């Protein structure tokens, strides 16, 4: 982790020298000198080998710890200087004159501190050389490491040899992949999953099954490990093969086979002097006449596979290799067939495994059983956790009093050093991670237990924290997404929900992994999680995640916050009072990430701009109506998120926000209304998202002037009292060459109320026509880069000569009041459309709806079709229409009583979901007999 800290500091110093040279006047040479020193240290950290004995390892760890700590000190010194200089620069001429002496002293002090930091770095380097030399003169023993390795293998065997529960379906699936319908060619089958999930247990169950024993005449099991040496692996395979052949020879009456074995033994008396290629040939000769099953348990590296695979002959005998791994990348490399992804145990399987270990068939009191099930549930279906916890409780008194002490503290028991769960579940996976991924993974510990983490938010945080470096010309968010998928493939992150586009929407982390992340982060001072249980313990955190109410933390915590770079408050009912803001502004001057996600924040303080290092600002509130002018001082800001649960009013931003050149995402639920005099606008080269902004002359001016050249996502809010030429303004969108997603929201909130809806419906339609619907769509037609389009409160907008951008892949038309054949024909002609969502509005009159006709040969690429609250009476699907449809969802279409028979002839259809159907529809669906494998769901 020290290399990550130094790398970030180097990146930070380089950016300061490039962007903030005016703030470094007087100390610029000192900072350049410090950067040069750190660059040498960074090279050392990335290239130095790990100590070969315990003494060297301890020295190495101490050196890394000292380098990390002094890097933090350097970061604090420089950031504090920048914050103070920024305040000085913002003063008027008289204020600068008054504080000029203080400013000169400030420069002098920071220069002295940098010199001391450089001296300390030199001392660390000299001590390392000195004590490394002393340690190499000693005869260091590896006994401790060997003992720990043996202990870990014993723990693996304990889990493996337990009464295996579950895995019935799983073992059948893997056995079928090994045996049924396979090619006679050599094939690889792989099992993947996180550490402790039972991959080895499942593989052993498969390996020992009678079906497998009868099918293969030679079986060999070899444990690989993450510290595999290819030569030792080959020798181990050869030794196992010789041993297995000897056992088979003693049991066999086949003299020819025994003769071959004896010849092989005579030729293998001493293999220690053979080269790697000669060893491969020996293994190959042992296997070439066999129909063999070889298990490579716990394979970590692609390179290891590439170096040994030539030793495995393919003689068209139906031989198989079974691999277990935590890494999807490894499994995908060894075979074109998809790996078998092992899942967590369900509650019933978890309890069965636990009770066999603890009760061993004995009866138990119902109170203990109820408590035990709660304890087991805390293990999250992870077999290793269940077995270890069962082993602890098996030796305790089986009483409510004793077991209640464990409930609520399960992960504390599991993560103690003597259980070694930390080593099996996390340490092996964590140590094998590339250094760039380690802080990204540990960072997941800041989120509350069992929470679903929004991927988009997580990626923005990783970028803001400086974890994503050396991206070259690539977008940092794209690189961050690569990191996320690598952690998913390594079985360290679980996918929770998937987006319509197929990407990951939310993710989660197993509770045990989260606790282990928190423990590991304490050692590296990466972050601290503060709860009601540890709120009174004084610390000096660098990142702080508060899992209690903000007011309670402010009044109770004795922490020193002068070095805090990130503050999170996860209380959903967080209320940030004005006194809390004063506390924040006074104590968190160096903060880069400020996440106050709650329901209530009355106003944002006028001195928000004093957080000059801020990169990520997220405040949830229903009350914010205006953002202060000082926000324009946040020149490092990348993500600004003021989303709340309401969209009823606008939120006022100063026009000067265009000066924030590093801003990438601008999220609000309320549409943004710019205020102040229009000045020469800056170009926001990094801005990619504006989640909601009012369409007016200011917005149009900025778009036409090229202020948002890289904008990808945009939501335009059009008010009913806006009397300008909307289609002409929308034509300005052609300047946005990177625009990928567009939502147009016609605000009808002030047109009518629900009680007068029928009376005023015609007036609503008439007022919509002032936008010239045919010209609105015509102005969008030329957006050839657009892929996703959503029009909210479309009403009958699309009935007038409908035209859409030709390249869109997803189209949503919301609150529509009419759908005629011309509309469906126009939509059906979109050759790249994959997702179509049509929604009506429950309280609009529905006389204009009757049939929904999907035209012949229309919708050629459509994969998902959703209809919601449409008062249609018939859905007609002409032959040749929607040939690639996979998912159909019909929600609350209360007049629709049947589905077209042509639907069931679609060979790609795999899911039909009908929610809130009419009585006739529900009865019809229940009588359906679908033979094409399609899943039909009624909710």
ZIKAFEN-V543652 format. One record per residue. RES is the residue in one letter. SS is DSSP state (helix for helix, strand for strand, loop for the rest). Layout:
BEGIN
res = [RES RES]
ss = [SS SS]
END
This chain:
BEGIN
res = [X X X X X X X X X X X X X X X X X X X X X X X X X X X X X X X X X X X X X X X X X X X X X X X X X X X X X X X X X X X X X X X X X X X X X X X X X X X X X X X X X X X X X X X X X X X X X X X X X X X X X X X X X X X X X X X X X X X X X X X X X X X X X X X X X X X X X X X X X X X X X X X X X X X X X X X X X X X X X X X X X X X X X X X X X X X X X X X X X X X X X X X X X X X X X X X X X X X X X X X X X X X X X X X X X X X X X X X X X X X X X X X X X X X X X X X X X X X X X X X X X X X X X X X X X X X X X X X X X X X X X X X X X X X X X X X X X X X X X X X X X X X X X X X X X X X X X X X X X X X X X X X X X X X X X X X X X X X X X X X X X X X X X X X X X X X X X X X X X X X X X X X X X X X X X X X X X X X X X X X X X X X X X X X X X X X X X X X X X X X X X X X X X X X X X X X X X X X X X X X X X X X X X X X X X X X X X X X X X X X X X X X X X X X X X X X X X X X X X X X X X X X X X X X X X X X X X X X X X X X X X X X X X X X X X X X X X X X X X X X X X X X X X X X X X X X X X X X X X X X X X X X X X X X X X X X X X X X X X X X X X X X X X X X X X X X X X X X X X X X X X X X X X X X X X X X X X X X X X X X X X X X X X X X X X X X X X X X X X X X X X X X X X X X X X X X X X X X X X X X X X X X X X X X X X X X X X X X X X X X X X X X X X X X X X X X X X X X X X X X X X X X X X X X X X X X X X X X X X X X X X X X X X X X X X X X X X X X X X X X X X X X X X X X X X X X X X X X X X X X X X X X X X X X X X X X X X X X X X X X X X X X X X X X X X X X X X X X X X X X X X X X X X X X X X X X X X X X X X X X X X X X X X X X X X X X X X X X X X X X X X X X X X X X X X X X X X X X X X X X X X X X X X X X X X X X X X X X X X X X X X X X X X X X X X X X X X X X X X X X X X X X X X X X X X X X X X X X X X X X X X X X X X X X X X X X X X X X X X X X X X X X X X X X X X X X X X X X X X X X X X X X X X X X X X X X X X X X X X X X X X X X X X X X X X X X X X X X X X X X]
ss = [loop helix helix helix helix helix helix helix helix helix helix helix helix helix helix helix helix helix helix loop helix helix helix loop loop loop loop helix helix helix helix helix helix helix helix helix helix helix helix helix helix helix helix helix helix helix helix loop loop loop loop loop loop helix helix helix helix helix helix helix helix helix helix helix helix helix helix helix helix helix helix helix helix helix helix helix helix helix helix helix helix helix helix helix helix helix helix helix helix loop loop loop helix helix helix helix helix helix loop helix helix helix helix helix helix helix helix helix helix helix helix helix helix helix helix helix helix helix helix helix helix helix helix helix helix helix helix helix helix helix helix helix helix helix helix helix loop loop loop loop loop loop helix helix helix helix helix helix helix helix helix helix helix helix helix helix helix helix helix helix loop loop loop loop loop loop loop helix helix helix helix helix helix helix helix helix helix helix helix loop loop loop loop loop loop loop strand strand strand strand strand strand loop loop loop loop loop loop helix helix helix helix helix helix helix helix helix loop loop helix helix helix helix helix helix loop loop strand strand strand strand strand strand loop loop loop loop loop loop helix helix helix helix helix helix helix helix helix helix helix helix helix helix helix helix helix helix helix helix helix helix loop loop loop helix helix helix helix helix helix helix helix helix helix helix helix loop loop loop loop loop loop loop loop loop helix helix helix helix helix helix helix helix helix helix helix helix loop loop loop loop strand strand strand strand strand strand loop loop loop loop helix helix helix helix helix helix helix helix helix helix loop loop loop loop loop loop loop loop strand strand strand strand strand strand loop loop helix helix helix helix helix helix helix loop loop loop loop loop strand strand loop loop loop loop loop helix helix helix helix helix helix helix helix helix helix helix helix loop loop loop loop loop loop loop helix helix helix helix helix helix helix helix helix helix helix helix loop loop loop loop loop helix helix helix helix helix helix helix helix helix helix helix helix loop loop loop loop loop helix helix helix helix helix helix helix loop loop loop helix helix helix helix helix loop loop helix helix helix loop helix helix helix helix helix helix helix helix helix helix helix loop loop loop helix helix helix helix helix helix helix helix helix helix helix helix loop loop loop loop loop loop strand strand helix helix helix helix helix helix helix helix helix helix loop loop loop loop loop loop loop loop loop loop loop helix helix helix helix helix helix helix helix helix helix helix helix helix helix loop loop loop loop strand strand strand strand strand loop loop loop loop loop strand strand strand strand strand loop loop helix helix helix helix helix helix helix helix helix helix helix helix helix helix loop loop loop strand strand strand loop loop loop loop loop loop loop loop loop loop loop loop strand strand strand strand loop loop loop helix helix helix helix helix helix helix loop loop loop loop loop loop loop loop loop strand strand strand strand loop loop loop loop loop strand strand loop helix helix helix helix helix helix helix helix helix helix loop loop loop loop loop strand strand strand strand loop loop loop strand strand loop loop loop loop helix helix helix helix helix loop loop loop loop loop strand strand strand strand loop loop loop loop loop loop strand loop loop helix helix helix helix helix loop loop loop loop loop strand strand strand loop loop loop loop loop loop loop loop loop strand strand strand strand helix helix helix helix helix loop loop loop loop loop strand strand strand loop loop loop loop strand strand strand strand loop loop loop loop loop loop loop loop loop loop loop loop loop strand strand strand strand strand strand loop loop helix helix helix helix helix helix helix helix loop loop loop loop loop loop loop loop strand strand strand strand strand strand loop loop loop loop loop loop loop helix helix helix helix helix helix helix helix helix helix loop loop loop loop loop strand strand strand strand strand strand loop loop loop loop loop loop loop helix helix helix helix helix helix helix helix helix helix helix helix helix helix helix helix loop loop loop helix helix helix helix helix helix helix helix loop loop loop loop loop loop loop strand strand strand strand strand strand strand strand loop helix helix helix loop loop loop loop loop loop loop loop loop loop strand strand strand strand strand strand strand loop loop loop loop helix helix helix helix helix helix helix helix loop loop loop loop loop loop strand strand strand strand strand loop loop loop loop loop loop loop loop loop loop loop strand strand strand strand loop loop loop loop loop loop loop loop loop strand strand strand strand strand loop loop loop loop loop strand strand strand strand loop loop loop loop loop loop loop loop loop strand strand strand strand strand loop loop loop loop loop loop loop loop loop helix helix helix helix helix loop loop loop loop loop strand strand strand strand strand loop loop loop helix helix helix helix helix helix helix helix helix loop loop loop loop loop loop loop strand strand strand strand loop]
END
